[in-house]
């Protein structure tokens, strides 16, 4: 569980630019971040997120994280 920032890993092909979509557990879109292949993770400020389970998705691949 996290409470202020969390590091979310992702994989993109070299030179690719994409978006990371963040959803709450009900499927409501909460946030969208532009990402690129220069990095393989993003530091996300979650201090304004309510407690619960969230899902993040990049190019059809999803994972989840918990805000405590």
Backbone bond lengths (Angstrom), bond angles and torsions (degrees), N, CA, C in turn:
res aa  C-N    CA-C-N  psi(-1)  N-CA   C-N-CA  omega(-1)  CA-C   N-CA-C  phi
1 X - - - 1.470 - - 1.527 111.27 -
2 X 1.307 115.81 149.24 1.463 121.09 -178.82 1.522 108.75 -129.63
3 X 1.343 117.07 163.81 1.458 118.20 -179.67 1.522 115.36 -139.53
4 X 1.339 120.89 -11.15 1.468 119.12 177.06 1.526 112.16 -134.47
5 X 1.315 117.89 -48.67 1.462 121.24 174.03 1.520 108.54 -136.13
6 X 1.306 114.89 155.44 1.459 120.81 177.78 1.520 107.56 -144.41
7 X 1.330 115.50 146.65 1.458 121.11 177.16 1.522 108.18 -100.67
8 X 1.334 116.10 122.47 1.457 121.70 -179.27 1.524 109.40 -111.76
9 X 1.339 118.01 118.19 1.462 120.83 179.25 1.527 111.78 -79.96
10 X 1.317 115.87 153.68 1.462 121.61 175.06 1.527 108.62 -155.01
11 X 1.331 116.07 165.81 1.463 121.02 177.76 1.519 109.28 -131.54
12 X 1.329 115.26 130.63 1.457 122.26 174.69 1.521 108.52 -130.68
13 X 1.308 115.99 156.24 1.459 120.61 174.74 1.527 109.44 -71.86
14 X 1.316 116.82 154.08 1.460 121.68 -179.14 1.530 110.01 -55.11
15 X 1.334 116.07 130.07 1.453 122.12 179.11 1.516 114.81 83.19
16 X 1.328 117.71 -2.77 1.470 121.21 -176.67 1.526 111.50 -82.78
17 X 1.323 115.46 143.62 1.459 123.49 172.37 1.516 106.05 -121.23
18 X 1.327 116.96 136.49 1.460 120.91 -177.92 1.522 109.51 -147.59
19 X 1.322 115.93 -169.29 1.463 122.37 178.20 1.514 109.97 -127.80
20 X 1.311 115.50 144.00 1.454 122.45 172.01 1.521 106.85 -105.52
21 X 1.321 116.03 119.37 1.460 121.52 177.14 1.516 108.88 -100.33
22 X 1.329 115.83 135.85 1.457 121.86 -178.88 1.524 107.64 -117.64
23 X 1.339 115.67 126.53 1.466 122.78 -176.67 1.514 110.16 -121.31
24 X 1.343 116.39 150.15 1.457 118.24 170.14 1.527 108.08 -80.35
25 X 1.303 117.47 177.06 1.459 121.29 -173.05 1.537 112.38 -65.75
26 X 1.330 117.13 -21.02 1.468 119.93 178.10 1.529 112.05 -83.68
27 X 1.341 117.16 -6.18 1.452 121.15 178.85 1.517 114.36 97.36
28 X 1.324 117.57 3.69 1.465 121.59 178.80 1.528 109.57 -75.73
29 X 1.337 117.14 129.70 1.460 121.91 177.97 1.530 109.28 -67.43
30 X 1.325 116.44 123.60 1.465 122.91 -177.16 1.522 111.39 -101.44
31 X 1.341 116.85 -39.73 1.459 120.64 -174.08 1.525 109.42 -159.00
32 X 1.330 116.73 155.26 1.455 123.27 174.74 1.521 107.98 -134.68
33 X 1.335 116.39 131.20 1.460 122.01 179.13 1.520 108.78 -123.79
34 X 1.330 116.45 135.59 1.462 120.00 173.86 1.525 107.91 -80.61
35 X 1.336 115.85 134.89 1.460 121.53 -179.32 1.523 108.89 -130.48
36 X 1.332 115.75 161.70 1.459 119.71 178.38 1.518 110.05 -141.99
37 X 1.318 115.99 172.50 1.464 121.68 -174.50 1.531 113.46 -79.03
38 X 1.321 118.61 -2.96 1.459 120.35 177.70 1.530 111.11 -68.29
39 X 1.325 116.51 -22.54 1.462 121.97 179.47 1.526 108.70 -125.69
40 X 1.337 116.65 165.35 1.459 120.52 177.02 1.530 111.82 -122.77
41 X 1.338 115.27 12.55 1.468 120.74 176.11 1.522 109.10 -158.79
42 X 1.328 114.70 161.23 1.460 120.93 177.87 1.521 108.45 -129.34
43 X 1.318 116.07 140.51 1.463 122.18 175.37 1.522 106.58 -92.70
44 X 1.313 117.23 114.60 1.459 122.58 -174.51 1.517 110.91 -108.44
45 X 1.339 116.97 126.72 1.457 122.25 175.32 1.530 107.62 -79.92
46 X 1.314 116.49 114.40 1.466 120.86 -178.34 1.531 111.85 -113.72
47 X 1.325 116.96 18.79 1.465 120.13 -176.94 1.528 112.54 -64.01
48 X 1.335 118.00 -23.77 1.465 120.69 178.93 1.525 113.25 -96.32
49 X 1.326 117.40 1.30 1.462 121.12 178.20 1.527 109.18 -80.74
50 X 1.319 116.74 143.10 1.461 119.52 175.20 1.527 109.12 -78.87
51 X 1.317 116.38 161.71 1.464 121.08 178.79 1.519 109.91 -59.06
52 X 1.325 115.98 141.61 1.451 119.42 176.08 1.513 112.52 149.22
53 X 1.322 114.28 -171.17 1.456 122.54 -179.03 1.526 108.24 -101.28
54 X 1.321 116.09 135.47 1.460 122.72 179.67 1.527 108.98 -126.20
55 X 1.299 115.70 153.37 1.448 122.75 179.13 1.520 107.94 -120.70
56 X 1.326 116.85 134.42 1.456 119.39 173.46 1.516 108.85 -118.95
57 X 1.329 115.41 145.32 1.463 121.85 -172.97 1.515 109.89 -134.72
58 X 1.341 115.46 134.00 1.460 123.10 175.96 1.524 107.07 -133.85
59 X 1.318 116.88 118.18 1.471 122.04 177.00 1.528 113.23 50.90
60 X 1.323 116.42 42.77 1.457 121.08 176.34 1.519 115.20 83.97
61 X 1.321 117.97 -3.86 1.462 121.98 177.77 1.519 108.19 -104.56
62 X 1.338 116.16 125.71 1.457 118.79 -175.90 1.532 111.77 -122.61
63 X 1.304 114.13 158.28 1.445 122.99 175.19 1.521 107.16 -149.03
64 X 1.325 117.73 174.70 1.461 118.21 -178.59 1.519 111.20 -131.67
65 X 1.330 114.87 162.39 1.449 121.69 174.41 1.518 108.26 -144.47
66 X 1.320 115.63 161.51 1.466 121.94 -177.02 1.519 109.01 -115.84
67 X 1.323 115.84 134.46 1.460 121.92 171.67 1.514 106.51 -105.31
68 X 1.319 116.15 123.47 1.461 121.61 -174.92 1.507 111.43 -109.04
